[in-house]
Amino acid sequence: MSMLDLALKRVYLKAMNKFISLAGVTGLLLVISIAEASRAPLEKKADFFCESRKGSYTECPTKFVIDTVKLDLELSEKRCKEHLTWGYGYDYIWVNEHCRGSFKVLSKK
C-alpha cells in the first residue's frame, strides 16, 4: 500500500478534545464501539444483607465484581459509616462494629 493510499484512508476523529488518527474504517468502528461501551449503563443490580457477627469484622461475598455499593437500609442500633464500619472489596461487602444492613450492589458484569 502506497503512502498516498494510507494518507487517503486516514480518518480523524475528535474524541475527548483530542484528534485521534486511524487508518481505515474498521479502526473507526472499533473506537466508536469502545466509546459506546464506556457509556453503557450498569448491568447488574442486587440487594445483599450483611451483618457484623458479634461485633467483629465480617465479609459477605457477592459472587461478582462490584462497581459501587450503597447502604440501602440500616438495620443496626449503631450507625453504619462507610469506610469505618462498612465498605467493599473486589467481590465482597465488609462490615464491622455491629453494623448491619441491606446494601444495593451495582456491577458492570
CORBELCOR-V448837 format. One record per residue. N is the residue number from 1. RES is the residue in three letters. SS is DSSP state (A for helix, B for strand, O for the rest). NEAR is the number of other C-alpha atoms within 10 Angstrom. D_CENTER is the distance of its C-alpha to the mean C-alpha in Angstrom with 2 decimals. Layout:
n res ss near d_center
N RES SS NEAR D_CENTER
N RES SS NEAR D_CENTER
//
This chain:
n res ss near d_center
1 MET O 5 42.03
2 SER O 7 43.72
3 MET A 8 42.29
4 LEU A 8 43.23
5 ASP A 10 41.26
6 LEU A 12 38.17
7 ALA A 10 38.68
8 LEU A 11 39.06
9 LYS A 13 35.86
10 ARG B 16 33.68
11 VAL B 16 31.30
12 TYR B 13 29.88
13 LEU B 15 26.60
14 LYS B 10 25.64
15 ALA B 11 21.91
16 MET O 7 20.52
17 ASN O 7 24.20
18 LYS B 9 24.99
19 PHE B 11 27.18
20 ILE B 14 26.02
21 SER B 13 28.93
22 LEU B 16 28.51
23 ALA B 15 31.32
24 GLY O 13 31.57
25 VAL A 12 29.92
26 THR A 10 27.85
27 GLY A 14 25.97
28 LEU A 18 25.50
29 LEU A 11 24.09
30 LEU A 11 21.60
31 VAL A 16 20.40
32 ILE A 14 20.27
33 SER A 11 18.26
34 ILE A 12 15.66
35 ALA A 12 15.63
36 GLU A 10 15.36
37 ALA A 10 12.47
38 SER A 9 10.43
39 ARG O 8 11.45
40 ALA O 10 10.72
41 PRO O 9 9.80
42 LEU O 12 7.41
43 GLU O 9 9.71
44 LYS B 14 10.12
45 LYS B 16 11.35
46 ALA B 11 13.71
47 ASP B 15 16.07
48 PHE B 17 17.02
49 PHE B 16 20.16
50 CYS B 22 20.43
51 GLU B 24 23.54
52 SER O 21 25.10
53 ARG A 15 28.08
54 LYS A 10 31.24
55 GLY A 13 29.31
56 SER O 14 27.82
57 TYR O 16 24.38
58 THR B 20 22.72
59 GLU B 20 19.55
60 CYS B 16 18.37
61 PRO B 16 16.55
62 THR O 17 13.97
63 LYS O 9 14.66
64 PHE O 15 11.16
65 VAL O 17 8.07
66 ILE O 20 6.35
67 ASP O 17 3.09
68 THR B 15 6.18
69 VAL B 21 9.84
70 LYS B 14 12.95
71 LEU B 19 16.50
72 ASP B 14 18.01
73 LEU B 12 21.53
74 GLU B 15 23.20
75 LEU O 16 25.96
76 SER O 14 27.43
77 GLU O 9 30.51
78 LYS O 12 29.03
79 ARG O 13 26.15
80 CYS O 21 22.66
81 LYS O 13 21.20
82 GLU B 13 17.62
83 HIS O 10 17.83
84 LEU O 11 21.46
85 THR O 19 21.82
86 TRP B 24 18.31
87 GLY B 19 14.86
88 TYR B 21 12.33
89 GLY O 15 11.82
90 TYR O 12 10.13
91 ASP O 15 11.38
92 TYR B 19 13.61
93 ILE B 22 14.54
94 TRP B 19 17.58
95 VAL B 27 20.45
96 ASN O 22 23.76
97 GLU O 20 27.03
98 HIS O 22 27.48
99 CYS O 26 24.16
100 ARG B 25 23.74
101 GLY B 19 21.60
102 SER B 16 19.47
103 PHE B 18 15.69
104 LYS B 15 13.27
105 VAL B 23 10.19
106 LEU B 19 7.35
107 SER B 17 5.61
108 LYS O 14 5.50
109 LYS O 11 8.63
//
